[in-house]
Amino acid sequence: IQKIISNTLDFAKVVPAEHEIVNIYDVVEKSIALCKVHKKSKNIDFIFTHQMQNLPVTGNYSQLEQVFVNLITNSIQAISDKIRGIVEVKILKKLESGCEITLSDNGCGISAENLNSIFDPFFTTKGANEGTGLGLSICQAIILQHNGTILCESEVGKGTKFIINLPCMEE
């Protein structure tokens, strides 16, 4: 048991990675493309809107991609097969030094009682063999390492919205 817990904790650690100039538009666009091939995404419309295609941030491409793939995958999983799903991603330039990326869906939503725990390691509302409860805590750790913030708004039966703010460089 101790070895399993140790290995799981090692997996959950976000290792600091090399940072370089990354175009957040490219990261998000590729993440959406990767997730569209998900077999359940056939009944889901993906909407991607942006103010500009060149929003450079200092970061790690792979880690940022991991964040967006995880969030989009969670959105796909939260959408019932019985409805036409919508996953919408928006990139907005905010003020002089930042960008805001929102990712919203019309899935089942997260209850108010669970909303405060979603970024806690090992917290999950998914059934057995469906999730480890590490995805959102890793996403939060990566965004914090990129000097950003991640917030979640959700309502049961209406969907979920993640709001990520990252510092941007001048073009």
C-alpha positions as CSV (number, residue, x, y, z in Angstrom):
1,I,0.0,0.0,0.0
2,Q,2.8,2.4,0.9
3,K,4.5,1.8,-2.5
4,I,1.2,2.4,-4.4
5,I,0.6,5.6,-2.5
6,S,4.2,6.8,-3.1
7,N,3.9,6.1,-6.8
8,T,0.6,7.9,-7.0
9,L,2.0,10.9,-5.3
10,D,5.0,10.9,-7.6
11,F,2.6,10.8,-10.6
12,A,0.6,13.7,-9.1
13,K,3.6,16.0,-8.8
14,V,4.0,18.6,-11.5
15,V,7.6,18.7,-12.4
16,P,8.9,22.2,-13.3
17,A,9.6,22.2,-17.0
18,E,11.5,24.4,-19.4
19,H,9.6,27.5,-20.2
20,E,9.8,29.2,-23.6
21,I,7.6,31.5,-25.7
22,V,4.4,29.7,-26.6
23,N,1.4,30.9,-28.6
24,I,-1.6,30.0,-26.4
25,Y,-3.8,30.1,-29.5
26,D,-1.8,27.1,-31.0
27,V,-1.9,25.2,-27.7
28,V,-5.7,25.5,-27.4
29,E,-6.4,24.8,-31.2
30,K,-4.3,21.6,-31.0
31,S,-5.9,20.5,-27.8
32,I,-9.4,20.9,-29.3
33,A,-8.3,18.9,-32.4
34,L,-6.9,16.1,-30.2
35,C,-10.1,15.9,-28.2
36,K,-12.4,15.9,-31.3
37,V,-11.4,12.4,-32.1
38,H,-12.9,11.2,-28.8
39,K,-15.6,8.7,-29.7
40,K,-18.2,10.4,-27.6
41,S,-17.5,13.8,-29.3
42,K,-19.6,12.9,-32.3
43,N,-22.7,14.4,-30.7
44,I,-20.8,17.6,-29.6
45,D,-20.3,20.9,-31.3
46,F,-16.9,22.5,-30.6
47,I,-16.9,26.3,-30.7
48,F,-13.6,28.1,-30.7
49,T,-13.5,31.9,-30.7
50,H,-10.6,34.2,-30.2
51,Q,-9.7,37.9,-30.6
52,M,-6.3,37.2,-32.2
53,Q,-4.2,34.3,-33.3
54,N,-0.9,35.5,-31.7
55,L,-1.0,35.5,-27.9
56,P,2.5,34.6,-26.7
57,V,3.0,33.4,-23.1
58,T,6.0,32.2,-21.3
59,G,5.3,28.6,-20.6
60,N,5.7,24.9,-21.4
61,Y,3.7,23.8,-24.5
62,S,3.2,20.2,-23.3
63,Q,2.0,21.2,-19.8
64,L,-0.4,23.8,-21.1
65,E,-1.7,21.3,-23.7
66,Q,-2.2,18.8,-20.8
67,V,-4.4,21.3,-19.0
68,F,-6.6,22.0,-22.0
69,V,-6.9,18.4,-23.1
70,N,-7.9,17.4,-19.6
71,L,-10.5,20.2,-19.3
72,I,-12.0,19.5,-22.7
73,T,-12.1,15.7,-22.0
74,N,-13.9,16.4,-18.7
75,S,-16.4,18.5,-20.6
76,I,-17.0,15.7,-23.1
77,Q,-17.5,13.2,-20.3
78,A,-19.9,15.5,-18.5
79,I,-22.3,15.8,-21.5
80,S,-25.1,13.3,-21.7
81,D,-25.5,11.2,-24.9
82,K,-29.1,12.3,-24.9
83,I,-28.4,15.9,-25.8
84,R,-26.6,17.9,-28.4
85,G,-23.4,18.8,-26.6
86,I,-21.6,22.1,-26.8
87,V,-18.0,22.7,-25.7
88,E,-17.0,26.3,-26.2
89,V,-13.5,27.7,-25.8
90,K,-12.8,31.5,-25.9
91,I,-9.5,33.3,-25.8
92,L,-9.7,37.0,-24.9
93,K,-6.9,39.5,-24.5
94,K,-7.3,41.2,-21.1
95,L,-5.8,44.5,-20.3
96,E,-2.2,45.0,-21.3
97,S,-0.6,41.9,-19.7
98,G,-2.9,39.0,-19.7
99,C,-5.2,36.7,-21.6
100,E,-8.3,34.9,-20.4
101,I,-9.2,31.4,-21.7
102,T,-12.7,30.2,-20.9
103,L,-13.9,26.7,-21.5
104,S,-17.6,26.0,-21.0
105,D,-19.9,23.1,-21.6
106,N,-23.6,22.3,-21.4
107,G,-22.9,19.1,-19.4
108,C,-24.3,17.9,-16.1
109,G,-22.6,20.6,-14.0
110,I,-21.0,20.3,-10.6
111,S,-23.0,20.6,-7.4
112,A,-22.3,23.6,-5.1
113,E,-21.2,21.2,-2.3
114,N,-18.5,19.7,-4.6
115,L,-17.4,22.9,-6.3
116,N,-15.0,23.9,-3.5
117,S,-13.3,20.5,-3.6
118,I,-12.7,19.9,-7.4
119,F,-9.1,21.0,-7.3
120,D,-8.3,18.8,-4.2
121,P,-6.0,15.9,-5.0
122,F,-7.9,12.6,-5.3
123,F,-11.3,14.2,-5.2
124,T,-13.6,12.8,-7.8
125,T,-17.3,12.5,-8.5
126,K,-16.7,9.9,-11.1
127,G,-17.4,6.2,-10.5
128,A,-14.8,3.5,-9.9
129,N,-12.4,3.0,-12.8
130,E,-13.4,6.3,-14.3
131,G,-11.1,8.8,-12.7
132,T,-8.3,9.2,-10.1
133,G,-9.2,12.7,-8.9
134,L,-5.8,14.0,-10.0
135,G,-6.7,15.8,-13.3
136,L,-7.9,19.1,-12.0
137,S,-5.4,19.3,-9.2
138,I,-2.6,18.8,-11.8
139,C,-4.2,21.4,-14.0
140,Q,-4.3,23.9,-11.2
141,A,-0.6,23.2,-10.3
142,I,0.4,23.8,-13.9
143,I,-1.5,27.0,-14.2
144,L,-0.1,28.3,-10.9
145,Q,3.5,27.4,-12.2
146,H,2.7,29.6,-15.2
147,N,1.8,32.5,-12.9
148,G,-1.8,32.2,-13.8
149,T,-5.2,31.5,-12.1
150,I,-7.9,28.9,-12.7
151,L,-11.5,29.2,-11.5
152,C,-14.6,27.2,-12.0
153,E,-18.3,28.2,-12.2
154,S,-20.9,25.6,-12.4
155,E,-24.6,24.8,-11.9
156,V,-26.1,21.3,-11.9
157,G,-28.1,20.7,-15.1
158,K,-26.7,23.8,-16.8
159,G,-23.0,23.1,-17.3
160,T,-19.6,24.2,-16.2
161,K,-17.2,27.0,-17.1
162,F,-13.5,27.1,-16.3
163,I,-11.8,30.5,-16.4
164,I,-8.0,30.6,-16.9
165,N,-6.0,33.8,-16.7
166,L,-2.4,33.8,-17.9
167,P,0.1,36.6,-18.2
168,C,0.8,37.4,-21.9
169,M,3.8,38.9,-23.5
170,E,3.5,41.8,-26.0
171,E,3.3,40.5,-29.6
